[in-house]
Amino acid sequence: MTARILDGTKIRDTIMEELAEQIRDLKGAGITPGLAAVLVGENPASQIYVRSKVKTCESLGLHSEKIEWPADTSTERLLQLVRDLNSRDEIDGILVQLPLPPQVDTKAILEAVSPSKDVDGFHPVNIGNLVSGRLGLVPCTPAGIIEVLRRSGITMQGARAVVIGRSDIVGKPVAMLLLHNHATVTICHSKTRDLATVAREGDILVAAMGKAAFVTGEFIKPGATVIDVGINRLTTEEEVRRIFHDPAPPLEKLRSKGSVLVGDVQPEDVQEKAGAYTPVPGGVGPLTIAMLMANTVQAARLRRGVHRARLVDD
């Protein structure tokens, strides 16, 4: 049996086309959704992420603003910025790029963002909306996972779903979304007894613990759908040889590129045992920015009373 690859890049492109059409319609009604991206400090990865998000806004026709402040910015000054953005009507979404510098109270900043503009979906009000099934803004990566499953024709209703990882960013919200889609959900974590046995019960297995190739073949029910959320960078030959059964191809990539990306699932095992899976790279990753754009459009609709039942079209 050859496992089906769930192409996140292709799904992202479809969502972007739908969003571009929605944005054109909103502009026709005099509404241009706007996103403000706040970057504090000079973290290279954060700079790349913010630049990519602003570029995507421009390509869709969204209004976007990139606000860059120095690494020594205080919590109080950043709180005042967030308050100012909350009050600006042309800004529908506020993204505060993490991590923030150590002197900044990250929790205070995230909770200061108006729930109606919280396009990351991290505010306690939006988490409460998610838990209670109310319309609101949903964390981007979990929302992307549901889109991959739904658009790939993977049945969630009645399925046994196992989520490995209980983070507030991925594990908990994706478990809640699966539950709302009528799956029977088990959340596993580092203290779960006999983890592999529990994982093998999953018709849908979501790996989101941030450990390279932690989920091996013994975790995977034959024919299951495996969603790999992890992005781990291998930089040594020792790591590559430890993880891959056939290390020759990844070693060649390591020598030419300097690193090899691997998810939280052992890539050769998932190809052999799963019925369908998301690759790394090219699986869940491309959906995260797409769902950020979808949340910005959703925020613009909700703030103006133009509701839609879903973040993106079927």
FENURBEL-V362487 format. One record per backbone hydrogen bond with DSSP energy under -1.0 kcal/mol. CO is the residue of the C=O (numbers start at 1). NH is the residue of the N-H. E is the energy in kcal/mol with one decimal. If there is no record, write none. Layout:
CO;NH;E + CO;NH;E
This chain:
4;277;-2.4 + 6;8;-1.0 + 7;11;-1.8 + 8;12;-2.6 + 9;13;-2.1 + 10;14;-1.8 + 11;15;-2.3 + 12;16;-2.7 + 13;17;-1.9 + 14;18;-2.0 + 15;19;-2.7 + 16;20;-2.5 + 17;21;-1.6 + 18;22;-2.2 + 19;23;-2.9 + 20;24;-1.9 + 21;25;-2.0 + 22;26;-2.5 + 23;27;-2.7 + 24;28;-1.9 + 26;31;-2.9 + 27;30;-1.8 + 33;63;-2.4 + 34;92;-2.1 + 34;93;-2.3 + 35;65;-2.2 + 36;95;-3.1 + 37;67;-3.2 + 38;97;-2.5 + 39;69;-2.8 + 43;47;-2.4 + 44;48;-2.0 + 45;49;-2.4 + 46;50;-2.8 + 47;51;-2.3 + 48;52;-2.3 + 49;53;-2.2 + 50;54;-2.6 + 51;55;-2.3 + 52;56;-2.1 + 53;57;-2.1 + 54;58;-2.1 + 55;59;-2.1 + 56;60;-1.5 + 57;61;-1.0 + 57;62;-2.6 + 63;35;-2.6 + 65;37;-3.2 + 67;39;-3.1 + 69;41;-2.8 + 70;73;-1.5 + 74;78;-2.0 + 75;79;-2.6 + 76;80;-1.9 + 77;81;-1.8 + 78;82;-2.3 + 79;83;-2.4 + 80;84;-2.3 + 81;85;-2.4 + 82;86;-2.5 + 83;87;-1.4 + 88;91;-1.2 + 93;36;-2.8 + 95;38;-3.4 + 101;104;-1.8 + 104;106;-1.3 + 105;109;-2.0 + 106;110;-2.6 + 107;111;-2.2 + 114;117;-2.3 + 117;94;-3.1 + 117;119;-1.9 + 118;121;-1.5 + 123;127;-2.4 + 124;128;-2.3 + 125;129;-2.2 + 126;130;-2.3 + 127;131;-2.6 + 128;132;-2.3 + 129;134;-2.5 + 139;143;-2.1 + 140;144;-2.4 + 141;145;-2.1 + 142;146;-1.9 + 143;147;-1.9 + 144;148;-2.3 + 145;149;-2.3 + 146;150;-2.9 + 147;151;-2.8 + 148;152;-1.2 + 149;154;-2.5 + 150;153;-1.1 + 156;159;-2.0 + 159;184;-3.0 + 160;203;-2.3 + 160;204;-2.1 + 161;186;-2.4 + 162;206;-2.9 + 163;188;-3.6 + 164;208;-2.6 + 167;172;-2.8 + 170;174;-2.7 + 171;175;-1.8 + 172;176;-1.9 + 173;177;-2.3 + 174;178;-2.4 + 175;179;-2.0 + 176;180;-2.3 + 177;181;-1.3 + 178;183;-2.3 + 179;182;-1.8 + 182;158;-3.1 + 184;161;-3.0 + 186;163;-2.9 + 188;165;-2.7 + 189;192;-1.8 + 194;198;-1.8 + 195;199;-2.8 + 196;200;-1.9 + 198;201;-1.6 + 199;202;-2.0 + 203;225;-2.9 + 204;162;-2.9 + 205;227;-3.2 + 206;164;-3.2 + 207;229;-2.6 + 211;214;-1.8 + 215;266;-3.0 + 216;219;-2.1 + 217;220;-1.3 + 221;224;-2.6 + 224;275;-2.9 + 224;276;-1.5 + 225;205;-3.0 + 226;278;-1.8 + 227;207;-2.9 + 232;262;-2.6 + 234;260;-2.1 + 236;240;-1.8 + 237;241;-2.8 + 238;242;-1.9 + 239;243;-1.8 + 240;244;-2.6 + 247;251;-2.6 + 248;252;-2.0 + 249;253;-1.9 + 250;254;-2.7 + 251;255;-2.2 + 252;256;-1.6 + 253;257;-3.4 + 254;258;-2.1 + 260;234;-3.4 + 262;232;-2.6 + 263;213;-2.6 + 264;215;-2.9 + 266;270;-2.1 + 267;271;-1.2 + 268;272;-1.3 + 269;273;-2.2 + 270;274;-2.0 + 271;3;-1.0 + 273;223;-3.0 + 275;4;-2.7 + 276;226;-2.7 + 277;6;-3.1 + 282;8;-1.6 + 284;287;-1.6 + 285;288;-1.4 + 287;291;-2.6 + 288;292;-1.5 + 289;293;-2.2 + 290;294;-2.2 + 291;295;-2.4 + 292;296;-1.9 + 293;297;-2.1 + 294;298;-2.6 + 295;299;-3.0 + 296;300;-2.0 + 297;301;-2.0 + 298;302;-3.0 + 299;303;-2.6 + 301;306;-2.9 + 305;307;-1.1
